[in-house]
Amino acid sequence: MGDLHTTPSGAEPRVLIMTAVDAERQAVLRGLAGDPRFAAALAGVGPATAAARTMAALADGPPCRLVVSAGIAGGFAGAAAVETLVVADAVIAADLGAETPDGFRRVDELGFGESLAAVDAALAARAARALQAAGLPVRLGPVLTVSTVTGTAATAMELAARFPGAAAEAMEGYGVAVAAALRGVPVLEIRAVSNAVGPRDRSAWRMKEALAALEQAFAVLREVL
Ligand SMILES: O=C(O)c1cccc(C(=O)CC[C@H]2O[C@@H](n3cnc4c(=O)[nH]cnc43)[C@H](O)[C@@H]2O)c1
């Protein structure tokens, strides 16, 4: 996996940052300004490829002390507006489960898995405080992992009701977190909101602004993580 890592390895275990696509990785690397304590690798889009690539990076690369799932995300109305940074205090596989006549049931309710992936809660809170102290808009809250980007108000409302307090949705966090947990490495998820969760409206996306927010976030976080 050496070609995925763009910062040289040091003697100390590094922080590995997994982004779905290269535009996100480049934003993170700009923020990190060449700091050799960090590496950034591509996870691909979606939880399955994110889990597989995180596992490969952890197995084949130098030792890591922390894995961060990072990138852009959709923000839930009233919780995280566009350009807000969201630090996950929980990572939830929001569409992993079953439809039943009584509605959606999470995989843990069904008794054959875990919907919730643990994050390093103390470090997440510290990261959110540091971003806030730097004057950046930040929210500490649950980040949902979905395999399908929400595209209607009805689905957005259903998810918000199913997971009260959800701040954002993205597509990789749960996969990254499962792989990190299997290797015994703590995990964080940090997102910059590029769009609202809800009706599909590509003209409303603020990709450039979200990537700039991601860069600013990692310029702060390199002193914290
Ligand atoms: O075509 C669409 O309507 C559409 C709407 C929002 C995002 C996409 C993407 O293909 C981006 C997926 C990519 O970015 C993360 N992301 C960003 N916004 C969201 C979102 O609202 N819901 C889920 N994921 C989002 C995600 O982690 C992927 O890496 C297309």
The ligand as a Tripos MOL2 file, in Angstrom:
@<TRIPOS>MOLECULE
LIG
   30    33     1     0     0
SMALL
NO_CHARGES

@<TRIPOS>ATOM
      1 O1        -25.8430   12.7130   -6.9640 O.co2     1 LIG1
      2 C1        -26.2580   13.1220   -5.8800 C.2       1 LIG1
      3 O2        -27.4150   13.5060   -5.7000 O.co2     1 LIG1
      4 C2        -25.3090   13.1800   -4.7390 C.ar      1 LIG1
      5 C3        -25.6390   13.9400   -3.6160 C.ar      1 LIG1
      6 C4        -24.7350   14.0750   -2.5580 C.ar      1 LIG1
      7 C5        -23.4910   13.4070   -2.6390 C.ar      1 LIG1
      8 C6        -23.1970   12.6620   -3.7670 C.ar      1 LIG1
      9 C7        -21.9360   11.9470   -3.9100 C.2       1 LIG1
     10 O3        -21.7140   11.1730   -4.7880 O.2       1 LIG1
     11 C8        -20.8960   12.1930   -2.9130 C.3       1 LIG1
     12 C9        -20.6150   10.9710   -2.1280 C.3       1 LIG1
     13 C10       -19.3430   11.1300   -1.3560 C.3       1 LIG1
     14 O4        -19.3600   12.3030   -0.5510 O.3       1 LIG1
     15 C11       -19.8300   12.0080    0.7530 C.3       1 LIG1
     16 N1        -21.1370   12.6960    0.8270 N.ar      1 LIG1
     17 C12       -21.3030   14.0190    0.5720 C.ar      1 LIG1
     18 N2        -22.5710   14.3780    0.7560 N.ar      1 LIG1
     19 C13       -23.2400   13.2730    1.1230 C.ar      1 LIG1
     20 C14       -24.6200   13.0450    1.4560 C.ar      1 LIG1
     21 O5        -25.4680   13.9510    1.4590 O.2       1 LIG1
     22 N3        -24.9520   11.7800    1.7850 N.ar      1 LIG1
     23 C15       -24.0400   10.7770    1.8020 C.ar      1 LIG1
     24 N4        -22.7430   10.9690    1.5010 N.ar      1 LIG1
     25 C16       -22.3330   12.2020    1.1670 C.ar      1 LIG1
     26 C17       -19.8350   10.5010    0.8750 C.3       1 LIG1
     27 O6        -19.1190   10.1030    2.0070 O.3       1 LIG1
     28 C18       -19.1640    9.9990   -0.4040 C.3       1 LIG1
     29 O7        -17.7980    9.7870   -0.2340 O.3       1 LIG1
     30 C19       -24.1040   12.5400   -4.8230 C.ar      1 LIG1
@<TRIPOS>BOND
     1     1     2 2
     2     2     3 1
     3     2     4 1
     4     4     5 ar
     5     4    30 ar
     6     5     6 ar
     7     6     7 ar
     8     7     8 ar
     9     8     9 1
    10     8    30 ar
    11     9    10 2
    12     9    11 1
    13    11    12 1
    14    12    13 1
    15    13    14 1
    16    13    28 1
    17    14    15 1
    18    15    16 1
    19    15    26 1
    20    16    17 ar
    21    16    25 ar
    22    17    18 ar
    23    18    19 ar
    24    19    20 ar
    25    19    25 ar
    26    20    21 2
    27    20    22 ar
    28    22    23 ar
    29    23    24 ar
    30    24    25 ar
    31    26    27 1
    32    26    28 1
    33    28    29 1
@<TRIPOS>SUBSTRUCTURE
     1 LIG1         1 GROUP 0 **** ****
